[in-house]
Amino acid sequence: MTTSASMPTPPACTGRVVITGGAGFLGRALTTAFAAQGNPVTVVDRSAHPDPGIRSVVGELTDPGVLAEAVADEDTAGVVHLAAMTSVLGSVEHPVATYQANVAVTQDLLEACRQAGIGRFIMASTNAVIGDVGYATVDEAAPLHPLTPYGASKAAGEMLLSGYAGAYGMATCALRFTNIYGPGMAHKDSFVPRLMRAALAGRGVQIYGDGLQRRDLVHVADAVAAVLAAWDRRFTGTAIIGSGQSVTVLELLDAVRTVTGCALAAEHVAAKPGEMPAVIVDISRAREQLGYRPSVALVDGLATVWQDFAALVTPGAGGSGR
Ligand SMILES: NC(=O)c1ccc[n+]([C@@H]2O[C@H](COP(=O)([O-])OP(=O)(O)OC[C@H]3O[C@@H](n4cnc5c(N)ncnc54)[C@H](O)[C@@H]3O)[C@@H](O)[C@H]2O)c1
């Protein structure tokens, strides 16, 4: 079963880690962290990792050749599976492609690991597997009730992981992240980068509905720490990874105003149909079983994003490049 926080942390596993989606937002930060603790890393993504010292397998994970090459190294100890079709709205438009990218690829990767004797498998999941529970606080016992193909594909992935743990003794785990934010997210279209872009341009922002929707934002450094803990402890099962503190969209807007010094005028527009009123999570399991301690306060974390965005438009300053 899972390792409890009262038990000593086992010695770090220094084998190779394959990070799918390792050229993306979370993947880049995670690659850096694994490499820093001495794990050789293989990144599998549509584009190469910017560090030429990192082994990159470039291609589509739906291509069996790419998948085989990804897990070919004999020193591979495990896979962190981040590559996914990540857009909720895109998944509604393209449910079949979402199934292929998020479910079939997960199955194929698990099977490739089983065949190769690779015993660790961590998948990035989401609280969207739960669906709309109003203002209730969600823990891992909440029933799965996804409301979009994206949420359904992640729930299906979680079930595949559970089956491979049960049948083959693999240490498989799904980490259900809330909204991750931090440096390196300039290519994303989520609320934090939209606010940062508006601040840079001196524009206002649209707020859907009254802005009292509650969200949990977790800094990428904390998300990375959770993955490393799950890896080191061979955690098996499911854990919610968030900050454990929800804020309203209006509070988030105020925090961004504080950090950027920009007025960011708010224009309230009609709420999007199906938007969840709240994401409020209980992170006790991650605290107890992973020793997870979110450490980045929202205003400090937003400052790291603002620095990153500002560097992207300041000649000579080095941003994270995406
Ligand atoms: N960012 C968040 O707020 C958040 C929240 C919950 C869960 N997640 C999950 O975390 C993971 C990482 O998210 P992210 O924000 O870093 O996303 P991202 O879009 O920045 O990175 C995803 C990477 O995966 C690659 N990829 C996708 N499909 C691929 C395929 N078929 N073959 C090869 N490469 C492929 C993309 O090229 C991209 O570099 C995803 O699984 C996402 O669902 C993210």
The ligand as a Tripos MOL2 file, in Angstrom:
@<TRIPOS>MOLECULE
LIG
   44    48     1     0     0
SMALL
NO_CHARGES

@<TRIPOS>ATOM
      1 N1         -1.5510   23.1170  -16.1980 N.am      1 LIG1
      2 C1         -2.5630   22.8190  -15.3900 C.2       1 LIG1
      3 O1         -3.1580   23.6950  -14.7590 O.2       1 LIG1
      4 C2         -2.9860   21.3770  -15.2110 C.ar      1 LIG1
      5 C3         -3.9960   21.0740  -14.2850 C.ar      1 LIG1
      6 C4         -4.3870   19.7450  -14.1290 C.ar      1 LIG1
      7 C5         -3.7700   18.7500  -14.8690 C.ar      1 LIG1
      8 N2         -2.8060   19.0770  -15.7750 N.ar      1 LIG1
      9 C6         -2.1960   18.0110  -16.5630 C.3       1 LIG1
     10 O2         -0.7880   18.1160  -16.4530 O.3       1 LIG1
     11 C7         -0.1740   17.7040  -17.6770 C.3       1 LIG1
     12 C8          0.8100   18.7590  -18.1500 C.3       1 LIG1
     13 O3          0.1030   19.9640  -18.3860 O.3       1 LIG1
     14 P1          0.8440   21.2650  -18.9210 P.3       1 LIG1
     15 O4          0.0940   22.4250  -18.3800 O.co2     1 LIG1
     16 O5          2.3030   21.1620  -18.7160 O.co2     1 LIG1
     17 O6          0.4970   21.1640  -20.4840 O.3       1 LIG1
     18 P2          1.3360   21.6800  -21.7540 P.3       1 LIG1
     19 O7          0.3470   21.7930  -22.8560 O.co2     1 LIG1
     20 O8          2.1720   22.8610  -21.4260 O.co2     1 LIG1
     21 O9          2.3030   20.4670  -22.0410 O.3       1 LIG1
     22 C9          1.8680   19.2710  -22.6120 C.3       1 LIG1
     23 C10         2.9760   18.7590  -23.5120 C.3       1 LIG1
     24 O10         2.6080   17.4780  -24.0160 O.3       1 LIG1
     25 C11         2.9620   17.3920  -25.3760 C.3       1 LIG1
     26 N3          2.0600   16.4250  -26.0210 N.ar      1 LIG1
     27 C12         0.7080   16.3950  -25.9500 C.ar      1 LIG1
     28 N4          0.2260   15.3440  -26.6520 N.ar      1 LIG1
     29 C13         1.3040   14.7190  -27.1830 C.ar      1 LIG1
     30 C14         1.4590   13.5780  -28.0250 C.ar      1 LIG1
     31 N5          0.3920   12.8790  -28.4660 N.pl3     1 LIG1
     32 N6          2.6960   13.2120  -28.3850 N.ar      1 LIG1
     33 C15         3.7780   13.9160  -27.9510 C.ar      1 LIG1
     34 N7          3.6950   14.9920  -27.1470 N.ar      1 LIG1
     35 C16         2.4720   15.3930  -26.7880 C.ar      1 LIG1
     36 C17         2.7840   18.8130  -25.9240 C.3       1 LIG1
     37 O11         3.5980   19.0230  -27.0660 O.3       1 LIG1
     38 C18         3.2110   19.6660  -24.7230 C.3       1 LIG1
     39 O12         4.5890   20.0270  -24.7880 O.3       1 LIG1
     40 C19        -1.3170   17.3930  -18.6320 C.3       1 LIG1
     41 O13        -1.5510   16.0150  -18.6250 O.3       1 LIG1
     42 C20        -2.4990   18.1290  -18.0500 C.3       1 LIG1
     43 O14        -3.7220   17.5020  -18.3930 O.3       1 LIG1
     44 C21        -2.3920   20.3550  -15.9470 C.ar      1 LIG1
@<TRIPOS>BOND
     1     1     2 1
     2     2     3 2
     3     2     4 1
     4     4     5 ar
     5     4    44 ar
     6     5     6 ar
     7     6     7 ar
     8     7     8 ar
     9     8     9 1
    10     8    44 ar
    11     9    10 1
    12     9    42 1
    13    10    11 1
    14    11    12 1
    15    11    40 1
    16    12    13 1
    17    13    14 1
    18    14    15 2
    19    14    16 1
    20    14    17 1
    21    17    18 1
    22    18    19 2
    23    18    20 1
    24    18    21 1
    25    21    22 1
    26    22    23 1
    27    23    24 1
    28    23    38 1
    29    24    25 1
    30    25    26 1
    31    25    36 1
    32    26    27 ar
    33    26    35 ar
    34    27    28 ar
    35    28    29 ar
    36    29    30 ar
    37    29    35 ar
    38    30    31 1
    39    30    32 ar
    40    32    33 ar
    41    33    34 ar
    42    34    35 ar
    43    36    37 1
    44    36    38 1
    45    38    39 1
    46    40    41 1
    47    40    42 1
    48    42    43 1
@<TRIPOS>SUBSTRUCTURE
     1 LIG1         1 GROUP 0 **** ****
